[in-house]
Amino acid sequence: MAESVHMLAALKRQIASLDRGVADRISVRRPIGHDAIDRALGGGLGGGRVHELFGAVEEEGAAAGLALLFASNAAGDTAPMLWLRTAASGRAGGFAYGPGLAALGIDPERLLVGMMADEAMLLRTAVDALRQPALGALLIELRGPAPLLDLTASRRLALAAEGSGVTAFMLRIGAEPGPSAADTRWRVAAAPSLPLPGEAPGMSAFALTLLRQRAGPDGMEWRLRWDSEKGVFGDAGDERDDDKAVGGTGRAERGTALSGALVSISAARSAADRAA
């Protein structure tokens, strides 16, 4: 217990030491760069709000990848991001892989990772982190039902985010939606990704469903691909045309797929096993 308190205090000091001149983001909508989604959201994801992303256990790589891309977009070009996890989450899902982050266009040096002893400590730390306006974005990972994340806890997080302008992304692995104060709620899975010329791995692709938003339509679905070199989202369906342009192999029509975004590697499995 004493070790957990010491860890929490150290993390608070690190956050408090960051440059405080990076935010004025309250109520600002930040486009994610995909026209159809930004239109559905009324201009983009709301800043200073909480957004939930749900992924099945077998889809946690895709869900974590998209959550990190959203967080990086919300944080801007220089502000740091914080990823809060429990020790159990690290053991179950593996740890952030630097080259994988870089492949998504995310600078690993901008990402702080806080490993909390348990869910209660994680939620307390999340509220404290959201009160630090120097933080660019916060990623909060919870696995399974997470009984401590009730409506009261969710509102506490939302109020802290609104007060500072820091945008929070709740990464819910193996969970089902329940009562929440989140501004938007999404379901994420990996989508087929075609190999690039020379059989290089294809771009990260996501199947995304907008389950709910507080002030706007929901129920829409998209298939996205992430171009890390250009730093933009496109429609995964566009890869049919790209495939024909590089030689007309017809892979899009045959449905040959590579894995979607994978940003964590299990300590017990190789990268090749994980990608498979």
N, C-alpha and C positions, 0 to 999 in steps of 0.2 A: 504493500500500500504506500509506504514511504517513497519507494522508487517511482511509483506512478505520479505522486504529487510533485516530486522533483522534476519529472519529465514534463508535466503540464506547466510548471512554473517556467522552465527553460523555453518551452515553445512560446509562451506568452511574451517573454522578453524578446525573443527573436522577431516575432511579429511587430511588437511595439517599436523595435529599432529601425523598421523600414522607413523609407522616405514617405512623408505624408502628403506630398503634393501631387498625387497621381489620380485622385478620384473627384468628381463632381458628376456622378452617374445616376443620381436618384431619378427614377421615373423615365430615364432616357431609353428609347428602344434602339437596340443595336442590331442591324441586319446581319444575318448569318451568311448572306451572299448567294442564296438560292431564291430566285424571284418568286416562285409559287409559294414557298413556305413563308417568306417575308410578307407577302400579301395576306396570307391567311392569318398571320400574327399581327397585322396592322402596322407593319414596319420593321418587325424584328422581335427578338426576345427582350422582355422588359428588364432594365437594369435595376439593381436594388431589390430584386425579387428572388423567390425560391422556385426552382424548376426541378421536376422529378423525371428521371429516366429509368424505366424498368427493363430488365433483361433477364431471360432465363439463365440458369447456371451454365448451360452449354453455350450461351451467347454472351458471356460476360466480357470476352475480349472486344466484341463489337460495341457493347454498351459502354464499356470504359473508354474505348477509343473515341466514340462520339461525344461522350461527356467531357473528355479532355479537350476536344476540338471546340466545343461550345464554350468551355471555361477559358480557353486561350483567346477566343474571339472577344469574350466579355472583358478580359483583363487588358486588352490592348497590346501594344507592341513591347512594352517594357515592364509593366507591373508584375509582381510575383503572384504565383498561384499556390494554394495550399490544398493538399489532398489528405484528408483525415480518414484513417482506417483503424479497425481493431486488429490486434495481433492475430486473432482467429481468421480474419479476412486474408491476411497475408499468408497464413499457412494454407488456407484453402484455395486461394486464387493465384498465388505467386506474387511477384513484385514487379514494379515498373522496370521496363527494359530500355535503357538509354538509347541504343540504336533504333529501337522501335518507335520511341517518341520522336526522334529526329526524322524518321521516315514519314511521320505524320506532319512534319514541319513545326514541331514543338521543341523549343530549346530546353533540354533537361535541366540546365542551370536555373531556369525560372521556376522550377517546380520544387516546392518543399513538401515532404511527406511526413506526416505525424502519425506514429503508431500508438494507439491508445490501448489501455489494458482491457477495457470492456465498453459496451454500448453506452452505459451511463456516462462514463468519462468522455467518450466521443461526443455526445450531444452537448455536454457542458462546455467542452472546448470549442465546439462549433459556434455556439452563441457568443463566446468571448471573441473568437476570430472574426465573426461578422460585425463586431463592434469596432474593428480596426479599419478605418477608411483607407489606409495605405495598401491594404490587400487588394489585388486585382480581381480575384475570383476564388471561391471556395468550392471544393468537391468533397462531398460527404458520402462515404460508402457504407452501406448497411446490407447485411446478408440475411435472407430469410424473413420471417414475419416482423421482427424488430418491435416487440410489444411496447417498449418505452417511447417509441415515436408515435404517440397518440396525437389527437387534434390540438391539445394544449401545447405539447412540445413543438408541433409544427408551426403553430401561431407564434410561439416564442422566437423561433428561427426567422419567420417572416418579418416580425417587428424589428429584430436586430438588423436584418438586411435592409429594410426600408430606412432605418435610422442612419446607416452609414453609406448606403449606395453600393455596397458590395453585393455582387450577384452570387447566389449559391445554387449548386447543382447537386441534387440528391441522387446518388447512384444506388438503385435498389436491385440487388441481385437475388433471384429466386424468390421474389416477393410478389404479392398481388396488391393492387391499389386499394386504399382505405381512405377514411376521412382525412383531409389534408388542407392546409392553407396555401398550397403551391399555386403559383400563377399559371403554369402549364404542366402538363403530364404527358409523357411519351412512352411508347414501347419500341424497343430497338432490337434488331437482329442483323446478322450478317447477310449480305446479298451476294449473288454470284459475281465474280470479278474475272474478266478475261485477261489472259496473259498479254503483255506488251510484245513488240517485235523482238525476236531473238529468244522467245520463251521466258522473258523476264517476268517476275511476279506482277500481277495486275494492280491497279489502283484499289485502295480500300473502298469497299462498297457496303452500304447500309440499307436495310428495309426499315422505314420509319413510319410510325403511326402516331398522329396527334390524338391522344385519348380525351383530352380535356384542356380548355383554357377558360379563364375566369370571365373574360369579356370578348367573346368572339366564337366563331364556328369551330367545330371539332369533328373527329371521325375521319379525317382525310389521311391518305396513305401516299408515300413517295418512296422511290428507290433512288438513292444518292450514291455518287462516287466522289471521292476526295482526291483532288489533284494537288499533291503536296508541293510540287515545283511551282505551280501558279498560286497556290494558297486559296483555291476556290472550290465550291461544290458544283457538281453538274448532275444531270440525270443519268442514272445507270443505264437506261435504255439507249443513250447516245452511243454506247459502245458497239452497237450493231453497225452503225455507220463507220466508226473508227476501224472496226475489224475489216470491213470491206476495203477501206482505203489502204490498209497495209498489206493487202494480198488476197482478200476474199476467201479466207479459209473456211468461213461458215461456222466458226465456233459458237457465235451467238445463237444461230438457229439450232445447233445441236445441244446447247445448254451446258457446255463444258465450264466448270466453275473452279475458281480458286477460293481460298478462305478469305473472309473479310478482315477488318482491322483487328490486329492482335497487338496489344501493348504490354501484356504481362506474361511472364514465363514462369511456370510452376517450378518450384525448387526440385521436385521429384521427377520431372519429365524434361526431355530435350526440346529444343526449339522446333525441330523437325516433327516430333511427335505432336507437339502442341498445334502446329500449323495444320497437320493432317486432321 
